């Protein structure tokens, strides 16, 4: 492993290759098409192929073929080995020397945890997630949602689904992620992106290092067809999020360390289809 470290660090030393690596880390455990990576970072397809090939050569990124598409994902075991070696060797087994002073969720005890769900528009998926968690486990979690580019109004189909499911929608509103930064913002224990576009964007550096997860799924707002077909898309999005949130709320958060919590959050994501739209 020691022989691979210089090559891996040298590869990540290039700003654009580092940007690709960071984007794939935000999307983990997704497998992302090269074209989407190129579009998100604003580089040519041929240039992106070069960056991805370099990351593959040093073992940090894996390539898979799905039909005619090439999909890319983080080789998490290799990444963990790389950082593990650095912390063990360079920090001499003293993580306090190398890790930020804030411990994030390491001090979790028997209290309510703050959870933020993010999507682009904050009009449907993140609103669903906020409402579901509040109803399923509001005694243990404070649920919030926000958008990177929120709409001025919530989607009427989404509101109808929530009403039909017995949720209180009176206090729901679209919010910008900026409301959750700064000294007056709530301390966040968990941050989830529920759409790929939001995960691709650079969100704020959250104070306290909350556990993060990516639960991307198709945007029901983009559904086309009859009113019944569009309504079905919202029902499916609600159902998928409910399954994930029920699994999340069942975790023994207070008894798991940070590594175990992150692994559990990522495991929930792998049990559901990736977003394809």
Buried (B, 14 or more C-beta within 10 A) or exposed (E): EEEBBEBBEEBBEBEEBBBBBEBBBBBBBBBBBBEBBBEBBEBEEEEBBEBBEBBBEBBBBBBEEEEEEBBBBBBBEBBEBBEEBBBEEEEEEEEEEEEEEEEBBEEBEEEEBBBBBBBBBBBBBBBBBBBBBBBBBEEBBBBBBBBBEBBEEBBEBBBEBBEEBEBEBEEBEBBEBEBBBEEEBEEBBBBBBBBBBBBBBEBEEBBBBBBBBBBBBBBBBEBEEEEEEBBBBBBBBBEBBBBBBBBBBEBEBEEBEBEEBBEBBBEBBEEBEBBEE
